[in-house]
Amino acid sequence: MRRPLILALTGMLAAGLSPAVAIAGPEGGPAPGAPGAHPLWLPAGKTGFGGARDQASNVWFTLHSGQMSDVYYPDLSTPSIRSLAFVVTDGESFAATDADAKFEQVRRQDGLTYEQTITDDRKRWKLRKTYVTDPKRASVLVDVDFTSLTGKPYQLYAVLDPDLANNGTDDTAKTEGDALVATDGEVTSALAANPAFTKTSNGFSGTSDGATQLLESYQLKSYDSAGKGNVVQTGQLAADGVKSRKATLSLGFGEKAADTAKASLKTGFGPARKANEAGWRDYLRGLKKTPASVAGDRDLYEASMLMLAASEDKQNPGAFIASPSMPWQFGDNGPGWLPSGTYHLVWPRDLYQIATGMLAAGDEGAAHRSIEYMFTRQQQPDGHLAQNTDVDGTPYWTSVQLDETALPIVLAQQVGIPEELWPNIRRAADFLIDYRGPNGQASPWSQQERWEEQDGYSPSTIASVIAGLVCAAELAKEHGDAASAERYLAKADEFKGKLAGWTVTTNGPLSDDPYFVRLTKDGNADNGTVYNLGNSSYDADQRAVADAGFLELVRLGIYAPDDPVIRNSLDVVDKEISYTTPTGQFWHRYTGDGYGEKADGSQWEMELPPGSRQTFGRLWPLLAGERGEYELANGEPAAAKRRLRDLGRVAGTGDTMPEQVWDEHAPSGQPGFPTGKGNQSATPLAWTHAQFVRLAWSVQEGKVIEQPAVVRCRYLGSC
């Protein structure tokens, strides 16, 4: 479902709203209507994500709802363009946008080249757009094929909505020669066309921009400049759909953005595409051969590897962002969210998942760069790794999550580290032991668990801490620090011995037999301590909240898969938080989860009254991947293979895999929210793609490949 935005071209008509009334001014001068509407990012359910392998091209694009959406430049933490859309009109009786058309087809072609085909609802025109980044420079090229389906000529306009340097409130725009140039003093963009634009205009969003004008009057009044504010730029293409169908657009960035855009036009779409796709083919050739386990999903597997590789920032090696998107309130640019943050940040937890997926596929370099980045750029003076950071390593959110310090140690031990990184690993391991919460709570109590919403004692967090300490001990031995190794192992054993008391309830309401709870606030799993789940959800007895995070104990080699408490806990989570969709069985994060859209399908918001139950967390496909890893550990390869199949089914036509899919409760009972298919959560989510890749290799090899042998050997005796 589209979120209604202020600018007409991004969904106003589809939402049943009237476009803003255009404010007129003298043609040829500055545009009236400053500063324009409040800037909003497009929804997060991206249908495409493109970039180049070459380091010279530090620009990335996404697709959403029939248009090009967020474009990132100069790095992956900085979205700088909100959208590039098209308006079609006959100049007299109608105007329609590609963003509002119901008929859209998205197809990933070779590499990360995307074709997007839009057919007018009334069958008057068809617009095919093919996108690729120029691998030699910071520009995006768009090959446009516009066809009139009635035989009548139409006017075609490109509408660019800059949000330079992740702030759309302070941009200026003007026409320079035959290019549309915008700047905020920090980032400059330029849009040029071949054949050149026949008419241009610069305006303010929702008042004097080209889309607002065209949707109201079917005519475009030309303004030479606009600024300072939320600017929008419009250029009329020479293509009319009858005599002329083809055009190429180039969106360039940098100090000489117009020169960059024109240089890409001179190169041409075809040669740029060929070079871009060759770069990605070279990358794939350097990996392991695609596993037979994904015989039916070979394209999705390759797309997953390409998207994971494209998620690494060009200026900061090892910095892989969680997702090139800003779901729900995170994209509103409201108080506290300008510039926007999540998800185009680097989480150590997500980076661990990404790196292990890429390592499984044969990209050892990515794993090494990730370790280097985490322990030199994200590690804080006290030893812990920041909750998340911009790609340059600047902390964004600052809560302490012990798994984000522990899991990088697990990766480091399995991959190996240079001598100079050992002091960093030691500081991280020491932190895992010595950490104290704000009220003196001792590790492994964590200020936040892996879902980043609650403090307490979490099975998944404690599993990572135990594994991290055992792996740190192994590294300590390798680097001649026997005392530290002994200390780490003793504490890991202590935590394992106390784990059941902290997190396994024997008197909870969900089963007569003991089972793992999501977490405990007080470290006593038999206490009926009540806490609010957050995200507009209700207050709950900690014993009544199920979560499958305990499976990390099996994956990391701490518990045997046939342990009775593990088995009973599986029965609990399957009963409480699983749902079988047409694409497969998936799980909610935990009982009563509220991190997802509202009941009517509109966006999640953070500050909603506790207990109001206005938002609902949907199903998380990556949890099916975690279940598949468990089933492999439990000797059920056929079941794991089905999980891999189901995980692949949630991908969209552009091969992007979501954070969440629609669940058993269709918003307001209405159609249009297909159960088991992606909602407007972060898409593509790198973690989901990485889990798919990692499970593919685990199924291929018939075992859990991301399991530290030193942990398994110590606690399961399987060496």
C-alpha positions in Angstrom: 0.0 0.0 0.0 1.3 3.4 -0.8 1.6 6.0 1.8 -0.1 9.3 0.7 2.5 12.0 0.3 2.2 15.7 -0.3 3.6 15.8 -3.8 1.0 14.7 -6.3 3.4 12.5 -8.3 4.0 10.3 -5.3 0.6 9.0 -4.6 -2.0 11.8 -4.0 -4.3 10.6 -6.8 -4.1 7.0 -5.7 -4.9 8.0 -2.1 -8.0 10.0 -3.3 -6.5 13.4 -2.5 -6.6 16.4 -4.6 -3.3 17.9 -5.8 -2.3 21.2 -4.3 -3.4 24.3 -6.2 -0.5 25.6 -8.2 0.7 29.1 -7.3 1.4 31.1 -10.4 4.2 33.7 -11.0 5.7 35.4 -14.0 7.0 32.9 -16.4 10.8 32.9 -16.8 11.6 34.3 -13.4 12.0 32.8 -9.9 9.3 30.3 -8.9 6.7 31.4 -6.3 5.5 29.3 -3.4 8.6 29.0 -1.2 9.6 27.0 0.7 7.3 24.3 -0.5 5.7 21.3 1.2 7.5 19.4 4.0 9.9 16.9 2.5 9.0 13.2 2.9 10.8 10.2 1.6 9.1 7.5 -0.4 8.0 4.3 1.3 10.6 1.6 2.0 9.3 -1.3 0.0 11.8 -1.0 -2.8 11.4 -3.1 -6.0 15.0 -2.5 -7.1 18.4 -1.5 -5.9 21.2 -0.6 -8.3 24.8 0.5 -8.3 28.2 -0.3 -9.8 31.0 -2.5 -8.8 33.6 0.1 -9.8 34.8 2.4 -7.1 34.6 5.5 -9.3 30.8 5.4 -9.2 29.7 6.3 -5.7 26.0 6.6 -6.5 23.2 4.1 -5.9 19.5 4.1 -6.9 16.3 2.4 -5.8 12.9 1.9 -7.4 9.4 2.2 -5.9 5.8 2.5 -7.2 6.6 3.0 -10.9 9.4 5.5 -10.4 13.1 5.8 -9.4 13.1 6.6 -5.7 15.9 7.3 -3.2 19.2 7.9 -4.9 22.3 7.8 -2.6 25.3 10.1 -3.1 28.1 10.5 -2.1 27.8 7.6 0.3 25.3 5.0 1.4 24.3 7.0 4.5 23.3 10.0 2.4 20.2 9.8 0.2 20.2 12.9 -2.0 17.3 12.4 -4.4 13.8 11.6 -3.4 12.4 10.6 -6.8 12.6 10.8 -10.5 9.1 10.4 -12.0 7.3 11.1 -15.2 4.1 12.9 -16.1 2.2 12.3 -19.4 -0.4 14.7 -20.7 -2.1 15.7 -23.9 -1.9 19.3 -22.9 -5.7 19.6 -22.9 -7.8 17.0 -21.1 -5.6 14.8 -18.8 -2.4 14.4 -17.0 -1.2 11.1 -15.4 1.9 10.0 -13.6 3.9 6.8 -13.7 3.8 6.8 -9.9 0.0 6.5 -9.9 -0.4 3.9 -12.6 -1.7 0.5 -11.4 0.1 -1.6 -14.0 3.8 -1.8 -13.3 6.3 -4.5 -14.2 9.8 -4.5 -12.7 12.5 -6.8 -14.0 16.1 -7.1 -12.9 18.2 -7.8 -16.0 21.9 -8.6 -16.0 23.7 -7.5 -12.9 21.9 -4.6 -11.2 20.3 -3.2 -14.3 16.5 -2.8 -13.9 13.7 -2.4 -16.4 10.5 -0.8 -15.2 7.4 -0.8 -17.5 4.4 1.3 -16.7 1.1 1.0 -18.6 -1.5 3.7 -18.3 -4.6 2.6 -16.5 -6.7 3.7 -19.5 -4.4 2.2 -22.0 -3.4 5.5 -23.6 0.4 5.1 -23.3 3.2 2.8 -22.1 6.5 3.9 -20.6 9.5 1.6 -20.3 12.5 2.8 -18.3 15.8 1.0 -17.9 18.1 2.1 -15.1 21.9 1.6 -14.7 24.7 3.5 -13.0 27.6 4.7 -15.0 30.6 2.7 -13.6 33.1 5.4 -14.5 31.4 8.3 -12.7 28.7 9.4 -10.2 25.7 9.3 -12.4 22.5 7.3 -13.1 21.4 6.7 -16.6 17.8 6.1 -17.6 16.9 4.7 -21.1 13.3 5.9 -21.8 11.0 4.2 -24.4 7.7 6.1 -24.6 4.8 4.7 -26.7 1.4 6.1 -27.4 -1.2 3.3 -27.5 -3.8 5.5 -29.2 -1.7 6.9 -32.1 -2.0 10.4 -30.7 1.1 12.3 -29.7 1.5 13.1 -26.0 3.8 15.3 -23.9 6.3 13.5 -21.6 7.9 15.3 -18.6 10.6 14.1 -16.3 10.1 15.4 -12.7 13.1 15.3 -10.4 12.7 15.8 -6.6 16.1 16.5 -5.0 16.8 16.1 -1.3 20.4 16.9 -1.3 22.7 15.7 1.5 19.7 14.1 3.1 17.9 17.4 3.8 15.2 18.6 1.4 14.5 21.9 3.1 17.5 23.9 2.0 18.0 23.2 -1.7 18.1 25.7 -4.6 17.4 24.8 -8.2 18.0 26.4 -11.6 18.2 25.8 -15.3 21.8 26.0 -16.6 21.9 25.7 -20.4 20.1 22.5 -21.2 20.5 20.9 -17.7 18.5 21.1 -14.5 21.0 21.8 -11.6 20.3 21.8 -7.9 22.5 22.4 -4.9 22.5 22.9 -1.1 26.2 24.1 -1.0 27.3 20.6 -0.1 26.0 18.3 -2.8 25.1 19.3 -6.4 23.0 17.3 -8.8 22.2 17.8 -12.5 19.7 16.2 -14.8 20.3 16.3 -18.5 18.7 14.6 -21.5 19.5 13.3 -25.0 17.8 14.7 -27.0 17.9 17.8 -24.9 14.9 19.0 -22.9 12.6 21.1 -25.0 11.3 23.0 -21.9 12.4 23.2 -18.2 11.0 24.6 -15.0 12.1 24.8 -11.4 9.5 25.1 -8.6 8.6 24.3 -5.0 7.0 21.1 -4.0 3.3 21.2 -3.8 3.0 24.8 -5.0 4.8 25.7 -8.2 6.5 22.4 -9.1 5.9 21.0 -12.6 3.9 18.0 -11.4 1.5 20.2 -9.5 1.1 22.5 -12.5 0.6 19.7 -15.0 -1.9 17.8 -12.9 -4.0 20.9 -12.4 -3.8 22.7 -15.8 -2.1 20.2 -18.2 0.4 23.0 -18.9 3.9 23.8 -17.7 4.9 27.3 -16.8 8.7 27.7 -17.0 10.5 29.1 -14.0 14.3 29.7 -14.3 15.1 29.1 -10.6 13.7 28.1 -7.2 15.2 28.3 -3.8 15.7 28.0 -0.9 13.4 25.2 0.1 12.0 21.9 -1.0 12.6 22.2 -4.8 11.4 20.1 -7.7 12.7 20.3 -11.3 10.8 19.4 -14.5 12.0 18.9 -18.0 10.0 18.1 -21.1 11.4 15.4 -23.3 11.4 15.5 -27.1 9.7 12.1 -27.2 5.9 12.2 -28.1 5.3 8.5 -28.2 4.5 8.6 -32.0 7.2 10.2 -34.1 9.8 10.0 -31.4 9.9 7.3 -28.7 13.4 7.2 -27.3 15.4 9.4 -24.9 18.2 9.1 -22.4 18.3 10.8 -19.1 21.5 11.3 -17.0 21.5 12.3 -13.3 24.9 13.4 -12.3 26.5 14.5 -9.0 29.6 16.3 -7.8 31.1 19.8 -8.0 30.6 19.7 -11.8 27.4 17.7 -11.8 26.3 19.0 -15.2 29.6 18.0 -16.7 29.3 14.5 -15.1 25.7 14.1 -16.4 26.7 15.1 -19.9 29.8 12.9 -19.9 27.6 9.9 -19.2 25.3 11.0 -22.0 28.2 11.1 -24.3 29.3 7.7 -23.3 25.8 6.5 -24.0 23.4 4.2 -22.2 24.4 1.1 -24.1 28.2 1.2 -23.4 27.6 2.3 -19.8 25.3 -0.6 -19.2 27.7 -3.1 -20.8 30.5 -1.9 -18.6 28.4 -2.0 -15.5 27.1 -5.5 -16.1 30.6 -6.7 -16.9 31.8 -5.5 -13.5 29.2 -7.4 -11.7 29.8 -10.6 -13.8 33.5 -10.4 -12.9 32.4 -10.2 -9.2 30.2 -13.2 -9.5 32.9 -15.2 -11.3 35.2 -14.6 -8.2 32.8 -16.4 -5.9 32.0 -20.1 -5.4 29.9 -21.7 -8.0 26.1 -21.2 -7.3 25.0 -24.0 -5.0 22.7 -26.7 -6.4 20.5 -26.1 -3.4 19.1 -23.0 -5.1 18.5 -24.6 -8.5 15.1 -23.0 -8.7 16.2 -19.7 -7.4 19.5 -19.2 -9.1 18.6 -15.6 -10.2 17.6 -14.7 -6.7 20.8 -16.2 -5.2 22.9 -14.1 -7.6 20.8 -11.0 -7.0 21.3 -11.5 -3.3 25.0 -11.6 -3.7 25.0 -8.5 -5.9 22.8 -6.6 -3.5 24.9 -7.5 -0.6 28.0 -6.4 -2.4 26.3 -3.2 -3.5 25.4 -2.4 0.1 29.1 -1.7 0.9 30.0 2.0 0.9 32.7 3.0 -1.6 34.5 5.5 0.6 34.4 3.3 3.8 35.4 -0.3 3.0 33.6 -2.9 5.2 30.7 -0.5 5.9 27.6 -2.5 4.7 24.3 -0.7 5.4 21.3 -2.6 6.6 19.0 -1.4 3.8 18.8 1.5 1.3 15.4 2.6 2.7 13.6 4.6 5.3 10.5 2.8 6.5 7.5 4.5 8.0 8.1 7.3 10.4 11.9 7.1 9.7 11.2 8.7 6.3 9.0 11.5 7.5 11.8 14.0 8.1 9.9 15.1 11.2 11.4 16.4 14.4 14.3 14.1 15.3 14.3 12.5 11.8 15.9 15.2 9.7 18.2 14.2 8.2 16.7 10.7 8.1 18.6 7.8 9.8 17.6 4.2 9.7 18.0 1.9 7.8 20.8 3.3 5.7 23.2 2.9 8.6 25.6 0.1 9.7 24.6 -2.2 12.5 27.3 -4.6 13.8 24.6 -7.2 14.2 23.5 -6.9 10.6 27.1 -6.6 9.4 27.8 -9.9 11.1 24.9 -11.5 9.2 26.0 -9.9 5.9 29.6 -10.9 6.3 28.8 -14.5 7.2 26.5 -14.8 4.2 29.2 -13.4 1.9 31.9 -15.6 3.4 29.7 -18.6 2.8 29.6 -17.7 -0.9 33.3 -17.3 -1.1 33.8 -13.5 -0.6 36.4 -13.7 2.1 37.5 -10.2 1.4 34.2 -8.8 2.4 34.4 -10.6 5.7 37.9 -9.3 6.5 36.9 -5.7 5.6 33.9 -6.0 7.8 36.0 -7.1 10.8 38.5 -4.3 10.2 35.6 -1.8 10.0 33.8 -3.0 13.1 36.9 -3.1 15.3 38.5 0.1 14.1 35.6 2.3 13.1 32.7 1.2 15.2 34.4 0.2 18.4 34.1 2.7 21.3 36.8 3.5 23.8 35.3 1.2 26.5 35.5 -1.7 24.0 31.8 -2.1 23.0 30.7 -1.6 19.4 28.2 1.2 18.8 24.5 0.2 18.2 24.7 1.6 14.7 26.8 4.2 12.8 26.9 6.2 9.7 29.1 4.6 7.1 32.0 6.8 8.3 31.7 5.2 11.8 30.0 8.1 13.6 27.5 6.6 16.1 23.9 7.3 15.4 21.9 5.5 18.2 23.8 4.8 21.4 22.2 2.0 23.3 24.4 -0.9 24.4 23.5 -4.3 22.8 25.8 -7.0 23.9 25.2 -9.2 20.9 26.6 -6.5 18.7 29.9 -6.7 20.5 29.9 -10.5 20.8 29.0 -11.6 17.3 31.8 -9.7 15.6 34.2 -11.6 17.9 32.7 -14.9 16.7 33.3 -13.8 13.1 36.8 -12.6 13.9 37.8 -16.0 15.4 36.4 -18.0 12.4 38.1 -15.8 9.8 41.2 -14.9 11.6 42.7 -11.5 12.5 46.0 -9.7 12.0 48.1 -9.2 15.1 47.3 -5.5 15.4 43.6 -6.2 15.9 44.0 -8.5 19.0 44.0 -5.6 21.5 40.7 -4.5 20.0 39.2 -8.0 20.4 40.5 -8.2 23.9 38.8 -4.9 24.8 35.6 -6.1 23.4 35.7 -9.4 25.3 36.6 -7.6 28.5 33.6 -5.4 28.0 31.3 -8.4 27.7 32.4 -9.5 31.2 32.7 -6.1 32.9 29.6 -4.4 31.5 27.2 -2.9 34.0 23.8 -1.4 33.3 22.6 2.0 34.5 21.4 0.5 37.8 24.4 -1.8 38.2 22.9 -4.8 36.3 25.7 -7.2 35.5 26.4 -8.8 32.1 24.8 -10.6 30.3 22.0 -8.2 31.2 21.8 -6.0 28.1 20.4 -2.5 27.7 18.7 -3.8 24.5 18.3 -7.3 23.0 18.5 -8.0 19.3 15.1 -6.4 18.5 16.4 -3.2 20.1 13.3 -2.6 22.2 13.8 -4.0 25.7 16.5 -4.4 28.4 16.9 -7.6 30.3 18.2 -11.2 30.0 17.6 -12.4 26.5 18.4 -16.0 25.3 19.7 -14.8 21.9 21.9 -12.1 23.5 23.3 -14.5 26.1 24.0 -17.1 23.4 26.1 -14.6 21.5 27.9 -13.5 24.6 28.8 -17.1 25.5 30.0 -17.8 22.0 31.8 -14.5 21.8 33.8 -15.2 25.0 34.7 -18.8 23.9 35.9 -17.4 20.6 37.8 -14.6 22.3 39.5 -17.2 24.5 40.7 -19.1 21.4 42.1 -15.8 20.0 43.7 -15.1 23.3 45.5 -18.4 23.2 46.7 -17.7 19.6 48.1 -14.4 20.7 49.8 -15.7 23.9 47.4 -14.3 26.5 46.6 -17.4 28.6 45.3 -15.4 31.5 42.6 -13.7 29.4 41.7 -17.0 27.8 41.1 -18.6 31.2 39.0 -15.7 32.3 36.8 -15.7 29.2 36.1 -19.4 29.4 35.3 -19.3 33.1 32.8 -16.5 32.5 31.3 -18.2 29.5 30.8 -21.4 31.6 29.2 -19.4 34.4 26.8 -17.7 32.0 25.8 -21.1 30.5 25.2 -22.5 33.9 22.9 -19.6 34.9 21.1 -19.3 31.5 18.1 -21.5 32.4 17.3 -19.6 35.6 17.5 -16.4 33.7 15.4 -17.4 30.7 13.6 -20.7 31.0 10.3 -20.6 32.8 8.9 -23.7 34.6 5.6 -22.2 35.5 4.7 -20.0 32.5 1.2 -20.0 31.0 2.2 -21.2 27.5 3.1 -24.8 28.3 3.1 -27.2 31.2 6.8 -28.0 30.4 9.7 -25.6 30.6 10.3 -23.2 27.7 12.4 -20.2 26.8 10.8 -16.8 27.1 11.7 -13.8 25.0 13.5 -12.2 27.9 13.2 -11.5 31.6 13.5 -8.2 33.2 14.6 -9.4 36.6 16.7 -12.5 35.7 14.1 -14.9 37.2 12.1 -16.7 34.5 9.6 -18.0 37.0 8.6 -14.5 38.2 5.4 -13.1 36.7 7.1 -9.7 36.1 5.0 -7.5 33.9 6.4 -5.0 31.3 5.1 -3.1 28.3 6.1 -4.6 25.0 6.4 -1.2 23.3 5.3 -0.1 19.8 1.7 0.7 21.1 1.4 -2.9 22.4 0.2 -4.1 25.7 1.6 -5.0 29.1 2.6 -8.6 29.4 3.8 -11.2 31.9 7.3 -11.9 30.9 6.5 -15.6 31.0 3.8 -15.1 28.4 6.0 -13.7 25.6 7.4 -16.2 23.2 10.4 -15.5 20.8 12.4 -18.0 18.7 15.7 -16.3 19.6 16.7 -19.3 21.7 17.6 -21.0 18.4 20.8 -19.1 18.5 21.9 -21.4 21.4 21.7 -24.3 18.9 23.2 -22.5 15.9 26.2 -21.3 17.9 26.9 -24.8 19.4 25.8 -24.2 23.0 22.7 -26.4 23.2 22.0 -29.7 21.4 19.1 -29.5 18.9 17.3 -32.3 20.7 17.5 -30.7 24.1 14.0 -31.1 25.7 13.6 -27.4 26.5 14.6 -26.5 23.0 12.0 -28.9 21.5 9.3 -27.7 23.8 10.1 -24.1 23.1 9.7 -24.8 19.4 6.2 -26.1 20.1 5.5 -22.9 22.0 6.6 -20.5 19.3 4.9 -22.5 16.5 1.7 -22.2 18.4 2.1 -18.6 19.5 3.8 -16.7 16.8 3.9 -18.6 13.5 1.5 -18.4 10.6 1.5 -20.4 7.3 1.1 -18.2 4.3 0.8 -19.0 0.6 4.5 -18.6 0.4 5.4 -20.6 3.5 5.4 -20.7 7.2 6.9 -17.6 8.9 7.1 -16.2 12.4 6.5 -12.9 14.2 9.4 -11.6 16.2 7.6 -12.3 19.5 4.1 -12.4 21.1 2.3 -9.1 20.8 4.9 -7.4 18.5 3.8 -4.0 17.4 6.6 -3.0 15.0 4.8 -2.8 11.7 2.0 -1.0 10.0 -1.2 0.2 11.6 -4.4 -1.8 11.3 -5.4 0.1 8.2 -2.0 -0.5 6.5 -0.7 3.1 7.1 2.7 3.7 8.5 4.1 2.7 11.9 4.7 5.6 14.3 7.0 5.6 17.3 5.1 7.7 19.8 1.8 6.0 20.1 0.0 5.4 23.4 1.1 2.3 25.2 -1.6 -0.4 25.0 -3.5 1.3 22.2 -2.6 -1.5 19.9 -2.5 0.7 16.8 0.5 -1.0 15.1 1.1 -4.6 14.4 4.4 -6.3 13.7 4.1 -8.6 10.7 6.0 -11.9 9.8 9.8 -11.9 9.4 11.0 -14.2 6.6 14.6 -14.3 7.9 13.3 -16.3 10.9 12.4 -19.1 8.5 16.1 -19.1 7.6 17.1 -19.4 11.3 14.6 -22.3 11.6 16.1 -24.0 8.6 19.5 -23.8 10.2 18.1 -25.4 13.3 16.5 -28.2 11.3 19.9 -29.0 9.7 21.5 -29.2 13.1 18.6 -31.6 14.1 19.2 -33.9 11.1 16.2 -32.7 9.0 17.7 -31.6 5.7 14.4 -31.9 3.8 12.7 -29.5 6.2 15.6 -27.1 5.8 15.4 -27.2 2.1 11.7 -26.3 2.3 12.6 -23.3 4.5 15.1 -22.2 1.8 12.3 -22.5 -0.9 9.9 -20.5 1.3 12.4 -17.8 2.0 13.0 -17.4 -1.7 9.2 -17.0 -2.4 9.0 -13.7 -0.6 11.1 -11.9 -3.1 9.5 -9.3 -5.4 9.8 -9.3 -9.2 12.9 -7.2 -8.9 14.5 -9.8 -6.6 14.4 -7.6 -3.5 13.7 -9.4 -0.2 11.8 -7.7 2.6 12.2 -7.3 6.3 8.5 -8.3 6.9 5.7 -9.8 4.9 1.9 -9.4 5.4 0.5 -11.7 8.0 -2.8 -13.2 9.0 -4.5 -9.9 9.7 -5.0 -8.1 6.4 -5.3 -4.3 7.1 -8.9 -3.5 7.8 -9.9 -6.7 6.1 -9.3 -5.2 2.7 -7.7 -6.9 -0.4 -4.4 -5.6 -1.8 -2.2 -6.9 1.1 -1.1 -10.3 -0.1 -0.3 -12.6 2.8 3.3 -13.8 2.6 4.5 -10.9 0.4 6.4 -7.9 1.3 4.9 -4.9 3.1 6.4 -1.4 3.3 9.1 -2.5 5.7 12.8 -2.1 4.9 13.3 -3.7 1.5 15.8 -4.9 0.4 16.9 -5.9 3.8 20.5 -7.1 3.6 20.0 -9.5 6.6 17.2 -11.3 4.7 19.4 -11.7 1.6 22.4 -12.8 3.7 20.2 -15.4 5.6 19.0 -16.8 2.2 22.6 -17.1 1.0 23.9 -18.7 4.2 21.0 -21.2 4.4 21.6 -22.1 0.8 25.2 -23.1 1.6 24.2 -24.8 4.8 21.6 -26.9 2.9 24.2 -27.6 0.2 26.7 -28.9 2.8 24.1 -30.6 5.0 25.2 -28.8 8.1 25.1 -25.4 9.9 28.1 -23.7 8.3 28.1 -20.6 10.6 28.8 -22.5 13.9 32.1 -21.8 15.7 33.8 -25.2 16.1 35.5 -24.1 19.4 32.0 -23.4 21.0 30.5 -26.7 19.7 33.5 -28.6 20.9 33.4 -27.1 24.4 29.6 -27.5 25.1 28.5 -30.4 22.8 31.7 -32.4 22.7 31.6 -32.5 18.9 35.1 -31.5 17.8 
